Amino acid sequence: LHKATSSAWILQSYPLQTKTISDYAAAKVLSTLLGGGMSSRIFIALREEKGLTYSTGAFFPTRALGSHFVFYASSPKGNVPKISTAIPWLVRKWKKEKFTDQEVASAIEKVLGDHLRAHETTLYRSWYPGWYKTIGWGKDFDSEFRTALRKVTPEDLQKILIRLPAQAHSVIVTPAK
């Protein structure tokens, strides 16, 4: 794709279905650990160590019938080929590595803090329970999610990561000529 943008954007998406609240919580923690800010593994690997990107991240959107685990990066157009091969390489590498208790605990605290902060306004204190009920998760999902988050282990993250398929769906947006 070509858009009026000054940098290129690379998105690599892996289909991922979470059938239990424990799996969903683990996927949220994993997306934060791998791509949630400047201390995330993808930021360190692609920005700090290689200097390939302007920004990086990962996310796992909340969906009823399956979702995608998405990695993204913005960079100069010339770095697109390197990043496009680096992300799947990193995923394969991380599938073989162990997560530390400390990095998992930090990611859990960030997810929990973001979750609580997102519920501070009257609008979202109503919207979230309505959304969860709409997608079939029930009105008590918020409290169940917080409980499940606190139980996530490094092994849980590894199980989610291993479930990502070998091949990602890729979208590359480059500056229009």
Buried (B, 14 or more C-beta within 10 A) or exposed (E): EEEEBEBBBBBBBBBBEBEEBBBBBBBBBBBBBBBBEEBBBBBEBBBEEEEBBBBBBBBBEBEEEEBBBBBBBBBBEEBBEBBBEBBBEBBEEBEEEEBEEEBBBBBBBBBBEEBEEEBEEEEEEEEBBEBBEEEEBEEEBBEBBBEBBEEBBBEBBBBBBEBBEEEBEEEBBBBEE
